[in-house]
Amino acid sequence: MTTTGKLEEHEQAAMIFQMQGLTKVYGQGTAAVHALRGVDLEIPEGEIVVLLGPSGSGKSTLLNIIGGLDRASGGRVWFRDRELTAMTDRQLTAYRRDNVGFVFQSYNLMPGLSARENVELVTVNARRPLDADEALAMVGLEDRASHFPAELSGGEQQRVAIARAVAKQPDVLFCDEPTGALDSATGRDVLKMLQDVNQRLGSTILIVTHAAATAQMADRVIHFADGRIREVVRNTTKLDPDQIDW
């Protein structure tokens, strides 16, 4: 596998994302921060992909751009056959609504809504939503649907966040440090749920993390450093999350 992220000929598969010369610069002049420095990358559809690297290496910036939350300073990005970098703000909003789900370290639940109501927030305008109770059952919280976030543990809140993200059956699930605030046992449970989403719904899963152990469950690991891809590794033998030595 090459460090540019291009697939070898024998690995060719349907690509869900393709990036060419992707750059992101924050600020100007001597204060400019180059978060991405010409990233070329292809991500196959249906895989679990881990973006690994230290804080400030560019992995979250990349996630935000291909997730439609931020715009690149230069370069081009395609989602299947649609160029994200050419989309209007309205088109990007539709892309986020119809195609992607997000899971963050901070959960981002509405404190005044029950677990069920938090999940229902995303199903109103979804193209093919799951029933909220079905989504909660996928993460083992069917008996906690009426509870409010303050009545749930951190791990349970993260599970609600996952249920909310998968309730619209997204093509891609973006996870930014999803286990960062959790202990090792709960973190493994969350990773197992993401694996289940990948297997049951066929969603491509992208996980941003600085925890190297998470890479052991991935189909592909993208190593970031200083705004560049240092290495792309394809795992020939994956571990189940409960086998990971945290």
C-alpha positions in Angstrom: 0.0 0.0 0.0 1.4 3.4 -0.9 1.5 6.4 1.4 -0.7 8.4 -1.0 -3.6 6.2 -0.1 -4.1 5.0 -3.7 -5.2 1.4 -3.9 -3.0 -1.1 -5.7 -4.5 -2.6 -8.9 -5.5 -5.9 -7.2 -7.3 -4.0 -4.5 -9.6 -2.0 -6.7 -13.1 -1.7 -5.3 -16.0 0.8 -5.4 -14.8 4.0 -3.8 -17.0 6.0 -1.5 -14.5 8.8 -1.2 -11.7 10.1 -3.4 -9.4 13.0 -2.6 -6.9 14.8 -4.8 -4.4 17.4 -3.4 -6.6 18.2 -0.5 -5.4 21.2 1.6 -6.7 23.2 4.5 -5.2 26.4 5.9 -6.4 28.3 8.9 -5.4 31.9 9.2 -3.1 33.9 7.0 0.5 35.0 6.7 2.9 34.0 9.4 0.0 32.9 11.6 -1.3 30.4 9.0 -1.8 26.8 10.2 -1.6 24.2 7.5 -3.9 21.5 8.8 -3.8 19.4 5.5 -0.9 19.5 3.1 -2.0 17.9 -0.2 -3.8 14.7 0.8 -4.4 12.1 -1.9 -6.6 9.3 -0.7 -9.2 6.7 -1.7 -11.6 5.0 0.7 -13.4 1.9 -0.4 -17.1 1.5 0.3 -18.2 -0.7 3.2 -15.0 -0.7 5.2 -14.1 0.2 8.7 -11.4 2.8 8.4 -9.3 4.2 11.3 -7.6 7.6 10.9 -4.7 7.4 13.4 -2.4 10.1 14.5 -1.5 12.6 17.3 -3.5 15.7 18.1 -3.1 18.3 15.4 -2.1 15.8 12.7 -5.0 16.7 10.4 -7.3 13.6 10.8 -10.3 15.5 12.3 -9.9 18.3 9.7 -10.1 15.6 7.0 -13.2 14.1 8.6 -14.9 17.5 8.8 -14.3 18.2 5.1 -15.5 14.9 3.8 -18.3 15.0 6.2 -19.5 18.3 4.8 -18.9 20.3 8.0 -16.0 22.3 6.6 -14.6 23.4 3.3 -11.2 22.6 1.9 -8.8 25.4 1.0 -7.7 23.5 -2.1 -7.9 20.2 -3.9 -11.0 18.1 -4.7 -13.1 15.5 -2.9 -15.7 13.1 -4.4 -18.4 11.2 -2.6 -19.0 8.4 -5.1 -19.6 10.3 -8.3 -20.5 13.7 -6.7 -17.9 16.3 -6.1 -18.3 17.6 -2.6 -15.8 20.5 -3.2 -18.1 21.8 -5.9 -21.3 21.7 -3.8 -23.2 24.8 -2.6 -24.0 25.2 1.1 -27.5 23.9 0.4 -26.2 20.8 -1.4 -23.8 20.1 1.4 -26.7 20.3 3.9 -28.6 17.8 1.9 -25.6 15.6 1.7 -25.2 15.6 5.5 -28.9 15.0 5.9 -29.2 12.1 3.4 -25.9 10.3 3.5 -23.9 10.7 6.7 -24.1 10.3 10.4 -21.9 11.7 13.1 -20.7 10.4 16.5 -18.6 12.7 18.7 -16.6 12.2 21.9 -19.0 14.7 23.7 -22.2 12.8 22.8 -24.1 16.1 21.9 -27.4 14.9 23.3 -30.3 17.3 24.1 -30.5 17.2 27.9 -34.3 17.9 27.9 -35.2 15.0 25.6 -35.4 11.3 26.4 -33.2 8.8 24.6 -36.0 8.0 22.2 -36.7 11.7 21.5 -33.0 12.3 20.9 -33.0 9.6 18.2 -36.2 10.8 16.7 -34.6 14.2 16.0 -32.8 12.9 13.0 -35.5 10.7 11.6 -38.0 13.5 10.8 -36.3 14.4 7.5 -34.4 11.2 6.8 -35.0 9.3 3.5 -35.3 5.8 5.0 -35.2 6.1 8.8 -35.3 3.3 11.3 -37.8 3.4 14.0 -36.2 5.1 17.1 -36.9 2.1 19.3 -35.3 -0.2 16.7 -32.2 2.0 16.6 -32.0 1.9 20.4 -32.4 -1.9 20.3 -29.4 -2.1 18.0 -27.3 -0.6 20.7 -28.9 -2.5 23.6 -30.8 0.4 25.1 -34.4 -0.6 24.3 -35.2 -0.6 28.1 -33.7 2.9 28.6 -35.6 4.7 25.8 -37.6 6.9 28.2 -34.6 8.0 30.3 -33.0 11.4 29.9 -29.2 11.8 29.3 -28.6 12.8 33.0 -30.0 9.4 34.0 -27.6 7.5 31.7 -24.0 6.6 32.2 -21.3 8.0 29.8 -21.3 4.7 27.9 -25.1 4.7 27.6 -25.1 8.3 26.4 -22.6 7.4 23.7 -24.8 4.4 22.7 -27.7 6.8 22.3 -25.5 9.0 20.1 -24.7 6.0 18.0 -28.4 5.0 17.7 -29.2 8.6 16.7 -26.5 8.5 14.0 -27.6 5.2 12.6 -31.3 5.8 12.7 -31.3 7.4 9.3 -29.2 4.4 7.9 -26.4 6.5 6.7 -24.0 5.5 3.9 -21.1 6.8 6.0 -20.8 7.0 9.8 -18.1 9.5 11.0 -16.8 8.9 14.5 -14.5 11.5 16.1 -12.8 10.0 19.2 -15.9 8.0 20.0 -14.2 6.3 22.9 -12.1 9.2 24.2 -14.2 9.8 27.3 -14.9 6.1 28.1 -13.1 3.5 30.2 -11.6 0.5 28.3 -14.5 -1.9 28.8 -17.1 0.6 27.8 -14.9 1.7 24.9 -14.8 -1.9 23.6 -18.6 -2.0 23.8 -18.9 1.1 21.7 -16.4 -0.2 19.1 -18.4 -3.5 19.0 -21.6 -1.5 18.2 -19.8 0.3 15.4 -18.7 -3.0 14.0 -22.3 -4.2 14.2 -23.5 -1.2 12.3 -21.0 -1.8 9.6 -22.0 -5.5 9.3 -25.8 -5.0 9.6 -26.3 -1.8 7.6 -23.3 -1.9 5.3 -22.3 1.6 6.4 -18.7 2.7 5.8 -17.3 3.6 9.2 -14.6 6.2 9.6 -13.1 6.5 13.1 -10.7 9.3 14.1 -8.6 8.4 17.1 -5.2 8.7 18.7 -5.6 5.3 20.4 -3.5 3.0 18.4 -5.2 -0.2 19.7 -8.4 0.8 17.8 -6.6 0.1 14.6 -6.7 -3.6 15.2 -10.4 -3.8 14.4 -10.1 -1.8 11.1 -10.0 -3.0 7.5 -7.7 -0.1 6.7 -5.6 2.2 8.9 -4.6 5.7 7.7 -1.6 7.1 9.6 -1.5 10.9 9.8 1.4 13.2 10.7 1.8 17.0 10.2 -1.2 17.3 7.8 0.0 14.5 5.6 -0.7 10.8 5.2 2.4 9.0 6.4 1.2 5.4 5.7 -1.9 3.5 4.7 -2.1 -0.1 6.0 -4.6 -2.7 5.1 -5.2 -5.2 7.9 -5.2 -8.8 6.7 -6.3 -10.1 10.1 -8.8 -8.0 12.1 -9.5 -8.4 15.8 -13.0 -8.2 17.3 -13.2 -5.2 19.7 -13.4 -7.5 22.7 -10.0 -8.9 21.7 -8.3 -5.6 21.6 -5.6 -5.0 24.2 -6.6 -1.5 25.3 
